[in-house]
Amino acid sequence: MTDAAASAPARDLSALYRWLFLLLVAGFVALPLVATLLGGFKSLGELRTNPFGLPTTWEWENYAEIVLSRRYWRMLGNSFAISTMTTFVTLVVASMAAFVFAHLRFFGSRMLLNYFTMGLLFPAATAILPLFIKVRDLGLLDTYFGVVLPQVAFALAMSILLFRRFFRDLPTELLEAALVDGCTYPRFFRFVTLPLSRPILATVGTITFVHSWNAYLMPLVMLNSDSMYPWPLGIMVYQGEFTADWHLILAFITLTILPTFLLFVLAQKHIVAGLTAGAVKG
């Protein structure tokens, strides 16, 4: 009883420290988001004098001006089209490649996997000039695929690694039993592996979608027409040569990050399950 009574305060203190740390991290993450949301309700002058406090006068027209404009919805549609295509192509290609690397052995498979993972070492900015030349030669400038294909290429490395780890952690008895019953690898992938892979599909899909949704450099280089711009390029309309309408920029950012925020909230359970799959062995 004495040992149990002595360990109880220690556990309570440990839980208190853990909660304090989590609250600190949550406040560190939430403060910029709340400041951005409130900044969209302020005038430009008040934003400069009171950047973090509550607005003295709520400027609802800042948000109304953006929501009621056709340009905002056109850019949101462009972002949704580019991000959806990027996510779909990445999921299809990365899942099939990871299945091969996880279950098939062939000459050069290890070297090919290492070649793919080398993509993690280089950001897209380091290859922007060769990418531009290649996209121009393919005639894909100022098109969705001129942005989608390079984004898919740079998303494959991490996606293949995540898929491969998840596929290797699936019970091998399933594959052995399916092969004994005459099931081919493509049918096993389609009817067994994919239905069991919803957590990792949600994880990779959400990461890829958010990364494509927030991409700025690739659309800036590959797109020329204002009608093709996604939302990160749309912010430029509020920035002039000598000044910027920061209150409208903050309102615009708030409205455009809401879709990705809702996507993350809805897929949070699957994302955690996908990232922690295989973390505990036993």
C-alpha positions as CSV (number, residue, x, y, z in Angstrom):
1,M,0.0,0.0,0.0
2,T,2.9,2.3,0.8
3,D,4.5,1.9,-2.6
4,A,1.2,2.3,-4.4
5,A,0.4,5.5,-2.4
6,A,3.8,6.9,-3.2
7,S,3.6,6.2,-6.9
8,A,0.2,7.8,-7.2
9,P,1.5,11.4,-6.8
10,A,4.3,10.7,-9.3
11,R,1.8,9.5,-11.9
12,D,-0.4,12.6,-11.3
13,L,2.6,14.9,-11.7
14,S,3.7,13.1,-14.9
15,A,0.2,13.5,-16.3
16,L,0.1,17.2,-15.3
17,Y,3.4,17.8,-17.1
18,R,2.2,16.0,-20.2
19,W,-1.0,18.0,-20.3
20,L,0.9,21.3,-19.8
21,F,3.3,20.3,-22.7
22,L,0.4,19.4,-25.0
23,L,-1.4,22.7,-24.1
24,L,1.8,24.6,-24.9
25,V,2.2,22.9,-28.3
26,A,-1.5,23.4,-29.1
27,G,-1.3,27.1,-28.2
28,F,1.9,27.5,-30.3
29,V,0.0,26.0,-33.3
30,A,-3.4,27.7,-32.7
31,L,-2.1,31.2,-32.1
32,P,-1.2,32.0,-35.8
33,L,-4.4,30.4,-37.0
34,V,-6.5,32.5,-34.6
35,A,-4.5,35.6,-35.4
36,T,-5.1,35.0,-39.1
37,L,-8.8,34.5,-38.6
38,L,-9.3,37.6,-36.5
39,G,-7.0,39.7,-38.8
40,G,-9.4,39.1,-41.6
41,F,-12.1,41.0,-39.6
42,K,-10.0,44.1,-39.1
43,S,-9.3,47.1,-41.1
44,L,-5.8,47.7,-42.4
45,G,-5.1,50.4,-39.9
46,E,-6.3,48.4,-37.0
47,L,-4.3,45.4,-38.1
48,R,-1.1,47.4,-37.9
49,T,-1.9,48.7,-34.4
50,N,-3.6,45.6,-32.9
51,P,-2.4,42.5,-34.8
52,F,-3.3,39.9,-32.1
53,G,-6.3,41.3,-30.2
54,L,-10.0,41.2,-30.9
55,P,-11.2,43.6,-33.6
56,T,-12.8,46.8,-32.2
57,T,-15.1,46.9,-35.3
58,W,-15.8,43.6,-37.1
59,E,-15.3,44.2,-40.8
60,W,-17.5,41.4,-42.2
61,E,-17.3,42.9,-45.7
62,N,-13.7,41.6,-45.9
63,Y,-14.8,38.1,-46.0
64,A,-18.0,38.9,-48.0
65,E,-16.0,40.6,-50.7
66,I,-13.9,37.5,-51.3
67,V,-16.7,34.9,-51.0
68,L,-19.0,36.8,-53.4
69,S,-16.3,37.2,-56.1
70,R,-16.2,34.8,-59.0
71,R,-12.4,34.9,-59.1
72,Y,-12.2,33.3,-55.6
73,W,-14.3,30.3,-56.6
74,R,-12.5,29.9,-59.9
75,M,-9.2,29.7,-58.1
76,L,-10.6,27.4,-55.5
77,G,-11.9,25.1,-58.3
78,N,-8.4,25.2,-59.9
79,S,-6.8,24.2,-56.6
80,F,-9.3,21.4,-56.1
81,A,-8.8,20.0,-59.6
82,I,-5.0,20.1,-59.3
83,S,-4.9,18.7,-55.8
84,T,-7.4,15.9,-56.6
85,M,-5.6,14.8,-59.7
86,T,-2.2,14.9,-57.9
87,T,-3.6,12.8,-55.1
88,F,-5.3,10.3,-57.3
89,V,-2.3,9.7,-59.5
90,T,0.0,9.5,-56.5
91,L,-2.1,7.0,-54.7
92,V,-2.4,4.8,-57.8
93,V,1.2,4.8,-58.8
94,A,2.7,4.7,-55.3
95,S,0.5,1.9,-54.0
96,M,1.2,-0.3,-57.0
97,A,5.0,0.4,-56.9
98,A,5.1,-0.2,-53.1
99,F,3.2,-3.5,-53.5
100,V,5.9,-4.7,-55.9
101,F,8.7,-3.6,-53.6
102,A,7.0,-5.2,-50.6
103,H,6.2,-8.6,-52.0
104,L,8.2,-9.3,-55.2
105,R,11.9,-9.9,-55.5
106,F,13.7,-9.2,-58.8
107,F,17.1,-8.2,-60.0
108,G,17.7,-4.5,-59.2
109,S,14.6,-4.1,-56.9
110,R,16.7,-2.8,-54.0
111,M,18.6,-0.4,-56.3
112,L,15.3,0.8,-57.8
113,L,13.8,1.4,-54.4
114,N,16.9,3.4,-53.3
115,Y,16.6,5.4,-56.5
116,F,13.0,6.4,-55.7
117,T,13.9,7.3,-52.1
118,M,16.7,9.6,-53.3
119,G,13.9,11.9,-54.2
120,L,13.6,12.8,-50.6
121,L,16.9,14.5,-50.7
122,F,16.0,17.1,-53.3
123,P,13.2,19.7,-53.1
124,A,11.3,20.7,-56.2
125,A,13.0,24.1,-56.2
126,T,16.4,22.4,-57.1
127,A,15.0,21.0,-60.3
128,I,12.6,23.8,-61.3
129,L,14.5,24.8,-64.5
130,P,14.8,21.2,-66.0
131,L,11.1,20.6,-65.0
132,F,10.1,23.8,-66.8
133,I,12.0,22.8,-69.9
134,K,10.5,19.3,-69.9
135,V,7.0,20.5,-69.3
136,R,7.4,23.1,-72.1
137,D,8.7,20.4,-74.5
138,L,5.7,18.2,-73.7
139,G,3.4,21.1,-74.5
140,L,1.9,21.1,-71.0
141,L,2.6,24.7,-70.0
142,D,-0.5,26.5,-68.6
143,T,-2.4,23.2,-68.1
144,Y,-3.3,21.3,-65.0
145,F,-1.1,18.3,-66.0
146,G,1.9,20.7,-66.2
147,V,1.6,21.1,-62.5
148,V,0.2,17.7,-61.5
149,L,2.9,15.5,-63.1
150,P,5.9,17.3,-61.4
151,Q,4.0,17.3,-58.1
152,V,3.3,13.5,-58.4
153,A,7.0,12.9,-59.2
154,F,8.2,14.6,-56.0
155,A,5.4,13.0,-53.9
156,L,6.3,9.4,-54.9
157,A,9.3,8.9,-52.7
158,M,7.6,9.4,-49.4
159,S,4.4,7.8,-50.6
160,I,6.2,4.6,-51.7
161,L,8.0,4.4,-48.3
162,L,4.8,4.7,-46.3
163,F,2.9,2.3,-48.5
164,R,5.7,-0.3,-48.5
165,R,6.0,-0.3,-44.7
166,F,2.2,-0.8,-44.4
167,F,2.1,-3.6,-47.0
168,R,5.0,-5.4,-45.4
169,D,3.2,-5.4,-42.0
170,L,0.1,-7.1,-43.4
171,P,-0.1,-10.8,-42.6
172,T,2.0,-12.8,-45.1
173,E,-0.4,-15.8,-44.6
174,L,-3.0,-13.9,-46.6
175,L,-0.7,-13.7,-49.6
176,E,0.4,-17.3,-49.3
177,A,-3.1,-18.6,-49.0
178,A,-4.2,-16.5,-52.0
179,L,-1.4,-17.8,-54.2
180,V,-2.2,-21.4,-53.2
181,D,-5.8,-20.8,-54.3
182,G,-4.6,-19.5,-57.7
183,C,-5.0,-15.8,-57.1
184,T,-2.6,-13.6,-59.1
185,Y,-0.7,-10.7,-57.7
186,P,-2.9,-8.0,-59.4
187,R,-6.1,-9.6,-58.1
188,F,-4.6,-10.0,-54.6
189,F,-3.6,-6.3,-54.7
190,R,-7.1,-5.2,-55.9
191,F,-9.3,-7.4,-53.7
192,V,-7.3,-8.0,-50.6
193,T,-4.5,-5.4,-50.1
194,L,-6.4,-2.3,-51.0
195,P,-9.5,-3.0,-48.8
196,L,-7.2,-3.5,-45.9
197,S,-5.2,-0.3,-46.6
198,R,-7.7,2.4,-45.9
199,P,-5.6,4.0,-43.1
200,I,-2.5,4.3,-45.2
201,L,-4.6,5.5,-48.2
202,A,-6.1,8.2,-46.1
203,T,-2.7,9.2,-44.7
204,V,-0.9,9.4,-48.0
205,G,-3.9,11.0,-49.7
206,T,-4.3,13.7,-47.1
207,I,-0.6,14.5,-47.0
208,T,-0.4,14.7,-50.8
209,F,-3.6,16.7,-51.1
210,V,-2.5,19.3,-48.5
211,H,0.9,19.6,-50.0
212,S,-0.5,20.2,-53.5
213,W,-3.2,22.5,-52.2
214,N,-0.5,24.8,-50.6
215,A,2.0,24.6,-53.4
216,Y,3.1,27.9,-54.7
217,L,6.4,27.6,-56.7
218,M,5.2,24.9,-59.2
219,P,2.0,26.7,-60.3
220,L,3.9,30.0,-60.4
221,V,6.4,28.6,-63.0
222,M,4.1,26.3,-65.0
223,L,0.9,28.5,-65.3
224,N,0.6,31.8,-67.2
225,S,-3.1,32.5,-67.4
226,D,-5.0,34.1,-64.5
227,S,-7.9,31.8,-65.2
228,M,-5.7,28.8,-64.4
229,Y,-4.3,30.1,-61.1
230,P,-4.8,28.1,-57.9
231,W,-5.5,30.0,-54.6
232,P,-1.8,30.5,-53.6
233,L,-1.3,32.6,-56.7
234,G,-4.5,34.4,-56.1
235,I,-3.1,36.3,-53.1
236,M,-1.0,38.3,-55.5
237,V,-4.1,40.4,-56.5
238,Y,-4.1,41.9,-53.0
239,Q,-0.4,42.9,-53.2
240,G,0.6,46.0,-55.0
241,E,4.0,47.4,-55.9
242,F,4.4,49.5,-52.8
243,T,1.7,48.2,-50.4
244,A,-0.4,45.2,-49.6
245,D,-4.0,44.7,-48.3
246,W,-3.0,42.5,-45.4
247,H,-6.5,42.3,-43.9
248,L,-7.8,40.9,-47.2
249,I,-4.9,38.6,-47.5
250,L,-5.6,37.2,-44.1
251,A,-9.3,36.8,-44.9
252,F,-8.4,35.1,-48.1
253,I,-5.9,32.7,-46.4
254,T,-8.5,31.8,-43.8
255,L,-11.2,30.9,-46.4
256,T,-8.8,28.8,-48.4
257,I,-7.2,26.7,-45.6
258,L,-10.7,25.7,-44.4
259,P,-11.0,22.8,-46.9
260,T,-7.7,21.3,-45.9
261,F,-8.5,21.8,-42.2
262,L,-11.8,20.0,-42.6
263,L,-10.2,17.2,-44.6
264,F,-7.6,16.7,-41.9
265,V,-10.3,16.6,-39.1
266,L,-12.4,14.0,-41.0
267,A,-9.4,11.8,-41.9
268,Q,-7.6,12.2,-38.5
269,K,-8.4,8.8,-37.2
270,H,-7.2,7.0,-40.4
271,I,-4.1,9.2,-40.6
272,V,-3.0,8.3,-37.0
273,A,-3.7,4.6,-37.7
274,G,-1.7,4.7,-40.9
275,L,1.3,6.4,-39.4
276,T,1.4,4.2,-36.4
277,A,0.8,0.9,-38.2
278,G,3.6,-1.5,-37.6
279,A,5.1,0.7,-34.9
280,V,4.6,-2.0,-32.2
281,K,5.7,-5.5,-32.8
282,G,4.6,-8.5,-30.8
